[in-house]
Amino acid sequence: MNEARKQPDRRKKFEDAAFVFRYLRPYRLPFCAAILSLVASTSLGLCFPYLTGVLLDGGFSGDKAAAALTINRTAILLLATLAAQAVFSFFSTSWFYACGEKALTDLRRETFSRLVGMPMAFFSQRRIGELSSRLTNDLTLLQDTLTMTVQQTLRQSLLLTGGIFMVAWTSLRLSGLMISTFPVLVLIGIVYGRYIRRHAREAQDRLAEAGTVVDESLQGIANVKAFGNESFEFSRYSRHLDSFLRVILRTAVLRASMVSFIIFGVFGSIVLVFWYGAHLMLSGGLTFGELTRFVLYTTFVGGSVASFAEVAGQVQKTLGATERVRELLSESPEIDSRAAAPAAPAPRFQGTVRFDDISFRYPSRKEIPVLQNLTIEAAAGESIALVGASGAGKSTIVSLLLRFYEPDSGRILVDGRPAAGFTLAELRSNLAIVPQEVILLGGSIRENILYGKPSASPEEVMAASRLAACHEFIERFPDGYETVVGDRGIKLSGGQRQRIAIARALLKDPAILILDEATSSLDSESEQLIQKALGVLLQNRTAIIIAHRLSTIRRVDKIYVIEHGRVVETGTHDKLFAKPDGTYRRLAELQFLDPDFKNEELHPPGLEPGTN
């Protein structure tokens, strides 16, 4: 039974080790050259005790002239051996580092590529700090393994093997005494290694949790300061650090006790060997040079065995980190029914969109229906608005159109074809969204606008900025379009960020434009400029507008009122407002008669629904 349990664990360890070396495959030629250089360097190092023994035995020769010649030649040979060893050590170390760093860079690329390719359901179930830890802490452990531990393991293995062979060749009786102590040391090392690996994985998990607190605190630093919760966040971070510290200290105690025990056992064995060797010298069974040679080789063997304790601890930590990275890479990316299609410019959609009897529940909370038998439609070039209370399902509709999630039932049609029939690249290249909560890159304003179309010219960037009413405030900055906006755009106001997001969407020139409260952070003057620009830009372009401020959607072609994931009303502003007991009428009166909307008329004259 125990053997059956051990089999999967052994297989898993092998797979973890093979996973690391898989990324060395493209660099196998320089890696093999590094191994050959390491073998040459270690072999030359094993010559040192032998030549030292010859040198010392030469001093006991009866013929002084012959002894002096032997000593001089042996000394020169020793220096030449050390010089050659240094050269081979240089090449082996530099090549090992180069291969390790290149392999790790490839792994970082693949891990990040897999991360950004995960579906939205994956991110809804995980914390960003934990995922960041995969790219930082876990891969740093793999870096140490690829650049140092592999090299150290090979070197110590060669020294151990060569050293045992040389001590056996020098004196079988002494080597038998020394080698008899090894099985106990190896067994204890294996037992300790299992505990260290378990604790190492737990430590990495605790560190990831602490990293999550840092990410959340810094991303929401404005809220932290506004609520005066600096001490609260510090306490939260400290609790996670204390948890990590407790685990890492337990690991340190295990590793320290393992190293101490093995060092005691190894060098205790060496003392035993010295004692026996001294007695052999007294009886004439061993020369001084042979004893010196044996002692040096024994030191090599002892040092190798002792270093294996540290190497084993590092390997166990690495296997724990490798397991976490493999778990991430084993996750399924976004499903694309035509992912294997050859890369080509995506055709431009006409823009017809239809949600046909859609039902949906989020994977993380299957018990709550979000959309229920919902049907909405937008013809090509038509503007529709989605209206309803928070939580009605409006943003979910947009998420399904972008294929962040797949509906549980029903179909989403784009230009009469199922949305799932397009590649994600084809679909999303024809869509652009201006979200309510705008998050900008930490680079320049130009880089943020170019995010919509990286190949755009400076003239196109400026034209989109003018249409989005942000060119003037950009030009007022000393660095203009090269102004750095800071992390998440913190150096800009909410309205400025939103206008840049609009410019980014306009630069993309999508067939279908999604506006999620796109003017919510603008002042009245800027909103008027944007509304005029949108009035021109929405011509011959399908627009889906999510709105809470109903004053911004009075001119759309069609309004869908959503309640509890269902369409309860459909029509133009005039038609819906004319229903005395309608949901839209109630929402409109709450806004237009509210003191905050005192400048709005209950029913502004001259409305012409359908005139974009």
ABEGO torsion letter per residue (X at the ends): XAAAAAAAAAAAAAAAAAAAAAAAAAAAAAAAAAAAAAAAAAAAAAAAAAAAAAAAAAAABABAAAAAAAAAAAAAAAAAAAAAAAAAAAAAAAAAAAAAAAAAAAAAAAAAAAAAABBAAAAAABBAAAAAAAABAAAAAAAAAAAAAAAAAAAAAAAAAAAAAAAAAABAAAAAAAAAAAAAAAAAAAAAAAAAAAAAAAAAAAAAAAAAAAAAAAAAAAAAAAAGAAAAAAAAAAAAAAAAAAAAAAAAAAAAAAAAAAAAAAAAAAAAAAAAAAAAAAAGABBAAAAAAAAAAAAAAAAAAAAAAAAAAAAAAAAAAAAAAAAAAABBBBBBAAAABBBBBBBBBAGBBBBBGBBBBBAABAABBABBGBBBBBBBGBBBBBBEBBGAGAAAAAAAAAGABBBABEBBBBGGBBAAABBAAAAAAABBBBBABBBBBABBAAAAAAAABAABBAAAAAAAAAAAGAAAAAAABAAEAABBAEBGGAABBAAAAAAAAAAAAAAAGBABBBBBGAAAABBAAAAAAAAAAAAAAABGBBBBBBBABAAAAAABABBBBBBGGBBABBEBAAAAAABAABAAAAAAAAAAABAAAAABBABBBGBBBGBX
